[in-house]
Amino acid sequence: MAIERATARALPKPWGAEHLHPWSNAAHGGHPIGEIWFERPGNAALNPLLLLKLLFTSQPLSIQVHPDDAFAHSIGLPNGKTEAWYVLSAVPDAKVALGLSQRLTSQQLRAAIDNGSISDLIAWRRVSASDTILVPAGTIHTIGAGLIIAELQQRSDATFRLFDHGSERELHIDKAIVVADPGPADFQVQQNQLTVERRLLVSNPHFVFERIDLAPNTSWRLDADRETWLLVIDGSALAGSFEVAMGDALFAQSDHVDIHLGTASMVGLVAYTGGGPIPHLLRRLTQQGSIDVEQPREMQIAPSLTHAKAAPNNGHLETIK
């Protein structure tokens, strides 16, 4: 049983940002910070299967690909890396890239990497706040400048770079060609409103990603039977024994977290290990502290749901020609 306030570890990156407000006050000796990793405090007995992080981009990232579990095992790694992005904020015309504009053979992909034309072949799409993108292992991808993204991933740092904008960092061409799907990727997105409070963003065998919207002056119980992470992206609340606000995160497992809201609402991202959405993940508490038997409302789960679309008032991701 565990309920813990996650520690936030800032990682400098050449493509990162110098000012992280209001998400974090972290500083790193004047170097731009590209990632904040949320981790269990101290020497926790249980090793998490998931990694929840924030990304801050002032420049495009490298063009890269991650291996699946099978390839990771073949090179001695515990698992591959499928990930999902939830866009927290975006400058006008901010974009990400997923897949290529056309299908290549392995030989053509190697030639495109060697001559740098891979940078002209990736498929860019405009994104805005609340968009969700699933990046399965094997998908060639990158992230453009001007974005703040909450990323959920299998806990792995297995990244193979194909192109790095003139940087002298190491490329991993041979491994990238083996694991990459050198063709178009599925940008189609779909969201599913599970209850009034719960919106399903991503569900796959590795993890489930949800957004929760909790009204002021209400109380809730978050059941964390599986490894579970909660990141507050707006508002504030008392979660367990911790006061949490924008940019704070909790870890819980084999336990439940009671969430009490005051006059402010709270919006959070909930991530937990895969196996499908938990029907009774979030239940409302009465003033007496018991569970409201009318909660949760019945979930309506799309039969083949894999990832979520932008909120209706944000429209669809836009292709860049």
Secondary structure as the mmCIF struct_conf table of DSSP 4:
data_model
#
loop_
_struct_conf.conf_type_id
_struct_conf.id
_struct_conf.beg_label_comp_id
_struct_conf.beg_label_asym_id
_struct_conf.beg_label_seq_id
_struct_conf.end_label_comp_id
_struct_conf.end_label_asym_id
_struct_conf.end_label_seq_id
STRN STRN1 ALA A 2 ARG A 5
HELX_LH_PP_P HELX_LH_PP_P1 ALA A 6 ALA A 6
STRN STRN2 THR A 7 ALA A 17
BEND BEND1 GLU A 18 GLU A 18
TURN_TY1_P TURN_TY1_P1 HIS A 21 TRP A 23
TURN_TY1_P TURN_TY1_P2 GLY A 29 GLY A 30
HELX_LH_PP_P HELX_LH_PP_P2 HIS A 31 PRO A 32
STRN STRN3 ILE A 33 GLU A 39
BEND BEND2 PRO A 41 ASN A 43
BEND BEND3 ALA A 45 LEU A 46
HELX_LH_PP_P HELX_LH_PP_P3 ASN A 47 PRO A 48
BEND BEND4 LEU A 49 LEU A 49
STRN STRN4 LEU A 50 THR A 57
BEND BEND5 SER A 58 GLN A 59
HELX_LH_PP_P HELX_LH_PP_P4 PRO A 60 SER A 62
STRN STRN5 ILE A 63 VAL A 65
HELX_RH_AL_P HELX_RH_AL_P1 ASP A 69 SER A 74
TURN_TY1_P TURN_TY1_P3 ILE A 75 GLY A 76
BEND BEND6 PRO A 78 PRO A 78
STRN STRN6 GLU A 83 ALA A 90
TURN_TY1_P TURN_TY1_P4 PRO A 92 ASP A 93
STRN STRN7 LYS A 95 LEU A 100
BEND BEND7 SER A 101 GLN A 102
HELX_RH_AL_P HELX_RH_AL_P2 SER A 106 ASN A 115
BEND BEND8 GLY A 116 GLY A 116
TURN_TY1_P TURN_TY1_P5 SER A 117 SER A 117
HELX_RH_AL_P HELX_RH_AL_P3 ILE A 118 LEU A 121
STRN STRN8 ILE A 122 ARG A 126
TURN_TY1_P TURN_TY1_P6 ALA A 129 SER A 130
STRN STRN9 THR A 132 VAL A 135
TURN_TY1_P TURN_TY1_P7 ALA A 137 GLY A 138
STRN STRN10 THR A 139 THR A 139
STRN STRN11 HIS A 141 ILE A 143
BEND BEND9 ALA A 145 GLY A 146
STRN STRN12 LEU A 147 GLN A 154
BEND BEND10 ARG A 155 ARG A 155
STRN STRN13 PHE A 160 PHE A 163
TURN_TY1_P TURN_TY1_P8 HIS A 165 GLY A 166
BEND BEND11 ARG A 169 ARG A 169
HELX_LH_PP_P HELX_LH_PP_P5 GLU A 170 LEU A 171
HELX_RH_AL_P HELX_RH_AL_P4 ILE A 173 VAL A 179
STRN STRN14 ASP A 181 ASP A 181
BEND BEND12 GLY A 183 GLY A 183
STRN STRN15 PRO A 184 PRO A 184
STRN STRN16 ASN A 192 GLN A 193
BEND BEND13 THR A 195 GLU A 197
STRN STRN17 ARG A 198 SER A 203
BEND BEND14 PRO A 205 HIS A 206
STRN STRN18 PHE A 207 LEU A 214
TURN_TY1_P TURN_TY1_P9 PRO A 216 ASN A 217
STRN STRN19 SER A 219 ALA A 224
BEND BEND15 ASP A 225 ARG A 226
STRN STRN20 THR A 228 ALA A 239
TURN_TY1_P TURN_TY1_P10 GLY A 240 SER A 241
STRN STRN21 PHE A 242 ALA A 245
TURN_TY1_P TURN_TY1_P11 MET A 246 GLY A 247
STRN STRN22 ALA A 249 GLN A 253
BEND BEND16 SER A 254 SER A 254
STRN STRN23 ASP A 255 HIS A 260
BEND BEND17 THR A 263 ALA A 264
STRN STRN24 MET A 266 THR A 273
BEND BEND18 GLY A 274 GLY A 276
TURN_TY1_P TURN_TY1_P12 PRO A 279 HIS A 280
BEND BEND19 LEU A 281 LEU A 281
STRN STRN25 LEU A 282 LEU A 285
TURN_TY1_P TURN_TY1_P13 GLN A 287 GLN A 288
BEND BEND20 GLY A 289 SER A 290
STRN STRN26 ILE A 291 ILE A 291
HELX_LH_PP_P HELX_LH_PP_P6 ASP A 292 ASP A 292
TURN_TY1_P TURN_TY1_P14 VAL A 293 GLU A 294
BEND BEND21 PRO A 296 PRO A 296
HELX_LH_PP_P HELX_LH_PP_P7 ARG A 297 MET A 299
TURN_TY1_P TURN_TY1_P15 PRO A 303 SER A 304
STRN STRN27 HIS A 307 HIS A 307
HELX_LH_PP_P HELX_LH_PP_P8 LYS A 309 ALA A 311
HELX_RH_3T_P HELX_RH_3T_P1 PRO A 312 ASN A 314
STRN STRN28 GLU A 318 THR A 319
#
